[in-house]
Structure formats: C-alpha cells, structure tokens
Amino acid sequence: MKFLVFCFLIFSSLASYAVFIKDVELTGNTKTKLSALIRWANIPIGKEISQERYDFVIEKLNRINQVNLKSVSFEEGIMKIVIEDKWSLFPVPMVTQSGDYFSRGFLIYENNFLGRLGTFVPGVFWTNSGLNAILY
C-alpha cells in the first residue's frame, strides 16, 4: 500500500511540473524580431507555465512559416531559440482578361515585413484604363 501511495505522489508531482520563463534569447535571425516571435507564440515571460503550455509554445514556434526553427532549449529559466530566416520576398506576375478588358502587371509579396511576421504586398499593373496600383 505504501508503494502505491509513493507512486501516486511521484506521478502527481510529474504531472504538475512547471517551468518559469525569465527571458528569451534569439539567435540565427537576420530579419525576424524577437518581439514578433514572442507575440506569435504567446510566450509568457516572467511567468510560470505548465509543461503542457510550454510544449504548446514550442509547437506554435514550429508553425511559423517565415522561419526555420532549428532548436529550442531551456536553461536556467532562459528559453533559447535558434532560427533561420527564410527568403520572404517573392515577385508574383498578374495576368487577367475578361472579354476586351485586360490587366497585366506584377506584385511584390513580402511575408515578413519589417521582421514582424506580417504581410505587405505592393503591386502595379496596366489595364485598358491605364496604369493602376494596389497595396495590401
């Protein structure tokens, strides 16, 4: 009976394991800002979180399409994140036609604008009515 109580205490203490995140260090970034990663993954700096919540934060970091996540480690309250920025500037041709109406041009798609993991798309195109522009 004592063995069962001992096992219950061990497993209940493991289930409630928590980590305290004092700070976050980011390396390998050439463009992406630390504040963008903290916001995107909702990393609670200065708070104690459960192991389940910590695993969810790492999963959110893995889901960021603008960077390659190399590693995440946790040492003495500091979460160390190593990433590699992906190429984030893409030219996109735009060609449409409906009857006599035509549109020809291109967009410049930027999916990590100013390192904030946001999208910015300016574009210019020529139509029957002249030169037009778009900004998204």
Wavefront OBJ file of the C-alpha trace (Angstrom):
o trace
v 0.000 0.000 0.000
v 2.856 2.379 0.826
v 4.328 1.674 -2.605
v 1.070 2.729 -4.293
v 0.957 5.973 -2.304
v 4.595 6.632 -3.193
v 3.912 6.024 -6.924
v 0.851 8.282 -6.792
v 2.889 11.100 -5.227
v 5.654 10.738 -7.808
v 3.277 10.756 -10.797
v 1.161 13.611 -9.450
v 4.283 15.741 -8.952
v 5.426 14.997 -12.512
v 2.024 15.933 -13.912
v 2.169 19.347 -12.260
v 5.727 20.116 -13.446
v 6.056 23.770 -14.393
v 8.745 25.996 -15.848
v 9.444 29.652 -15.149
v 10.471 31.676 -18.197
v 12.699 34.560 -17.086
v 13.875 35.620 -20.529
v 14.045 34.603 -24.183
v 17.198 34.646 -26.332
v 17.008 34.520 -30.128
v 19.932 33.610 -32.380
v 20.278 32.983 -36.086
v 17.825 35.675 -37.115
v 18.793 38.130 -39.827
v 15.426 39.808 -40.159
v 12.829 38.415 -37.742
v 12.499 40.305 -34.479
v 12.351 38.658 -31.076
v 9.213 40.612 -30.165
v 7.417 39.145 -33.201
v 8.223 35.586 -32.127
v 7.162 36.282 -28.543
v 3.868 37.744 -29.760
v 3.236 34.987 -32.320
v 3.908 32.094 -29.923
v 2.400 33.939 -26.936
v 5.457 33.289 -24.748
v 4.684 34.356 -21.170
v 7.915 35.999 -19.973
v 8.159 36.340 -16.207
v 5.504 33.710 -15.538
v 5.419 30.095 -14.527
v 3.737 27.807 -17.043
v 2.908 24.115 -17.110
v 4.870 21.649 -19.172
v 1.832 21.253 -21.423
v 1.707 25.000 -22.074
v 5.481 25.047 -22.695
v 5.087 22.280 -25.292
v 2.279 24.288 -26.939
v 4.577 27.343 -27.178
v 7.201 25.213 -28.942
v 4.533 23.859 -31.293
v 3.466 27.425 -32.148
v 7.097 28.309 -32.906
v 7.269 25.317 -35.261
v 4.193 26.580 -37.130
v 5.743 29.904 -38.145
v 6.116 29.689 -41.914
v 8.540 32.611 -42.258
v 11.392 30.928 -40.350
v 13.016 27.515 -39.998
v 13.092 26.597 -36.325
v 16.452 24.936 -35.662
v 16.207 24.320 -31.924
v 14.551 25.384 -28.702
v 16.247 24.785 -25.384
v 15.524 25.818 -21.833
v 18.387 26.529 -19.454
v 18.158 28.189 -16.039
v 14.909 29.985 -16.818
v 16.029 31.220 -20.244
v 14.342 29.936 -23.383
v 16.943 29.827 -26.158
v 15.537 29.824 -29.685
v 17.699 29.229 -32.763
v 16.098 30.029 -36.124
v 16.994 30.568 -39.747
v 15.070 33.215 -41.692
v 13.518 32.096 -44.968
v 13.526 34.145 -48.139
v 10.448 36.330 -47.796
v 10.309 38.485 -50.950
v 8.547 36.991 -53.966
v 7.601 38.587 -57.297
v 4.161 37.436 -58.442
v 3.002 38.022 -62.041
v -0.613 39.070 -62.503
v -2.422 38.477 -65.796
v -6.201 38.684 -66.197
v -8.548 39.129 -69.115
v -12.316 39.243 -69.427
v -13.606 39.917 -72.921
v -11.909 43.090 -74.145
v -10.745 44.077 -70.642
v -7.170 43.118 -69.733
v -4.818 43.584 -66.821
v -1.081 42.839 -66.853
v 1.355 43.539 -64.066
v 3.114 42.154 -61.020
v 3.012 42.136 -57.236
v 5.903 42.036 -54.796
v 4.868 39.710 -51.964
v 6.733 40.257 -48.675
v 5.659 37.812 -45.933
v 7.961 39.023 -43.134
v 7.557 42.785 -43.454
v 9.987 44.678 -41.188
v 10.747 41.400 -39.365
v 7.296 41.369 -37.754
v 5.940 38.229 -39.478
v 3.366 40.378 -41.294
v 2.456 40.571 -44.974
v 2.976 43.557 -47.285
v 2.081 43.426 -50.984
v 2.514 46.407 -53.324
v 1.779 45.966 -56.999
v 1.421 47.808 -60.302
v -0.450 46.770 -63.414
v -1.541 48.129 -66.743
v -5.201 47.921 -67.794
v -7.415 49.294 -70.544
v -7.919 52.376 -68.384
v -4.197 52.997 -67.783
v -1.677 52.395 -65.024
v -3.063 51.180 -61.677
v -1.576 50.251 -58.336
v -2.571 48.098 -55.411
v -1.315 47.990 -51.835
v -2.171 45.223 -49.395
l 1 2 3 4 5 6 7 8 9 10 11 12 13 14 15 16 17 18 19 20 21 22 23 24 25 26 27 28 29 30 31 32 33 34 35 36 37 38 39 40 41 42 43 44 45 46 47 48 49 50 51 52 53 54 55 56 57 58 59 60 61 62 63 64 65 66 67 68 69 70 71 72 73 74 75 76 77 78 79 80 81 82 83 84 85 86 87 88 89 90 91 92 93 94 95 96 97 98 99 100 101 102 103 104 105 106 107 108 109 110 111 112 113 114 115 116 117 118 119 120 121 122 123 124 125 126 127 128 129 130 131 132 133 134 135 136
